[in-house]
Amino acid sequence: MANRLPEAHVVSVIDDDEAARNGTVRLVRSLRFIAHAFPSAQAFLHSEQLAETSCLISDIQMPHMNGIQLYDALRARGYDIPIIFVTAYYNEEIRVEALDRGAICVLSKPLDGETLLNCLNCALQDRTSL
C-alpha cells in the first residue's frame, strides 16, 4: 500500500448504515488517520468536528439529506471540505453528478483499503500546503 501523507488529518465518515459506517471508520483508522463517525448529514453539520474535518467520506443515499445535498449545504455555508462519496447503489449517473459537483472519488461499497487511501491522499494533497 502507498504511504499516506505525514500530517494527521481528521476524516469524518457519514453513513446511515451503522455497519458500513463502523467498518469505514475502522478502515480509515487502520490507514492511520483520525476518524469520526456520524449517522446523518445533520449530525455532522451540527457537530464540533465540522470545523476540524480535513476530508469527508459520505454515503450518497441517506434519508432526510443525501450526500449530494450535504455537499451543497457545506458549499453554501462556505466550507470547502474535499469529499469522497461511497454508495451501495453505484451507477454512472450518480458518479458523473458527484464528480461534476467536485467530489474527489465515488466508490462502491464495500471499500477497498488501497483505493480509499489513494482517494484520501488525493483529497488531502492540496491541504498540506495550506
C-alpha positions as CSV (number, residue, x, y, z in Angstrom):
1,M,0.0,0.0,0.0
2,A,1.2,3.5,-0.8
3,N,2.3,5.7,2.2
4,R,-0.2,8.2,3.4
5,L,0.5,11.8,3.9
6,P,2.7,12.6,7.0
7,E,0.3,15.0,8.7
8,A,-2.5,13.7,10.9
9,H,-5.8,14.6,9.1
10,V,-9.3,14.3,10.5
11,V,-11.6,12.3,8.3
12,S,-15.3,12.4,9.1
13,V,-17.4,9.4,8.0
14,I,-21.2,9.9,7.4
15,D,-23.3,6.9,6.7
16,D,-26.8,6.0,7.9
17,D,-25.9,2.3,7.8
18,E,-24.2,1.5,11.2
19,A,-22.3,-1.5,10.0
20,A,-20.9,0.4,6.9
21,R,-20.1,3.5,9.0
22,N,-18.2,1.5,11.6
23,G,-16.4,-0.5,9.0
24,T,-15.3,2.6,7.2
25,V,-14.1,4.3,10.4
26,R,-12.1,1.2,11.3
27,L,-10.6,1.2,7.8
28,V,-9.7,4.9,7.9
29,R,-8.1,4.5,11.4
30,S,-6.1,1.5,10.1
31,L,-4.7,3.8,7.5
32,R,-3.6,6.0,10.4
33,F,-6.0,8.9,10.0
34,I,-8.1,10.4,12.8
35,A,-11.7,9.4,12.1
36,H,-15.1,10.5,13.5
37,A,-18.4,8.8,12.7
38,F,-21.8,10.4,12.1
39,P,-25.2,8.6,11.4
40,S,-26.6,11.5,9.3
41,A,-25.6,14.6,7.4
42,Q,-27.5,16.7,10.0
43,A,-25.5,15.2,12.9
44,F,-22.3,16.1,11.1
45,L,-23.4,19.7,10.3
46,H,-24.2,20.3,14.0
47,S,-21.0,18.7,15.3
48,E,-17.8,20.3,16.6
49,Q,-15.9,18.2,14.1
50,L,-17.3,20.3,11.2
51,A,-14.6,22.9,11.6
52,E,-11.7,20.5,12.0
53,T,-12.6,18.0,9.3
54,S,-9.9,17.7,6.6
55,C,-11.9,15.3,4.4
56,L,-15.4,13.8,4.3
57,I,-16.4,10.2,3.3
58,S,-20.1,10.3,2.8
59,D,-22.7,7.8,1.7
60,I,-24.8,9.2,-1.2
61,Q,-28.1,7.6,-0.4
62,M,-29.3,8.7,3.1
63,P,-32.7,9.8,4.4
64,H,-33.6,13.4,5.1
65,M,-30.4,14.8,3.5
66,N,-28.4,12.8,1.0
67,G,-24.7,13.1,0.3
68,I,-25.1,15.5,-2.7
69,Q,-27.4,17.7,-0.6
70,L,-24.8,17.7,2.2
71,Y,-22.1,18.7,-0.2
72,D,-24.3,21.6,-1.5
73,A,-25.1,22.7,2.1
74,L,-21.4,22.7,3.0
75,R,-20.6,24.9,0.0
76,A,-23.5,27.3,0.8
77,R,-22.0,27.7,4.3
78,G,-18.6,28.5,3.0
79,Y,-16.9,25.1,3.8
80,D,-14.5,23.7,1.1
81,I,-14.1,20.2,2.5
82,P,-13.0,17.6,0.0
83,I,-15.5,14.8,-0.2
84,I,-15.3,11.1,-1.2
85,F,-18.7,9.6,-1.9
86,V,-19.5,5.9,-1.2
87,T,-22.6,4.0,-2.3
88,A,-24.0,0.6,-2.3
89,Y,-26.1,1.5,-5.4
90,Y,-23.4,2.6,-7.8
91,N,-24.4,3.8,-11.2
92,E,-22.8,6.0,-13.8
93,E,-25.3,8.9,-13.5
94,I,-24.7,9.2,-9.8
95,R,-20.9,9.1,-10.3
96,V,-21.0,11.8,-13.0
97,E,-23.2,14.1,-10.9
98,A,-21.0,13.7,-7.9
99,L,-17.8,14.3,-9.8
100,D,-19.3,17.3,-11.6
101,R,-20.1,18.8,-8.3
102,G,-16.4,18.5,-7.3
103,A,-16.2,15.1,-5.4
104,I,-12.7,13.6,-5.3
105,C,-13.9,10.0,-5.8
106,V,-17.1,8.0,-6.0
107,L,-16.5,4.4,-4.6
108,S,-18.7,1.3,-4.4
109,K,-19.2,-0.4,-1.1
110,P,-17.5,-2.4,0.3
111,L,-14.5,-0.2,0.2
112,D,-11.0,-1.4,-0.8
113,G,-8.3,0.0,1.5
114,E,-5.8,0.8,-1.1
115,T,-8.3,2.6,-3.3
116,L,-9.6,4.6,-0.3
117,L,-6.1,5.5,0.7
118,N,-5.4,6.8,-2.8
119,C,-8.6,8.9,-2.7
120,L,-7.7,10.3,0.7
121,N,-4.2,11.2,-0.4
122,C,-5.6,12.9,-3.5
123,A,-8.2,14.8,-1.4
124,L,-5.7,15.9,1.2
125,Q,-2.8,16.6,-1.1
126,D,-3.6,20.3,-1.6
127,R,-4.4,20.8,2.1
128,T,-0.8,20.0,3.2
129,S,0.4,23.2,1.5
130,L,-2.2,25.5,3.3
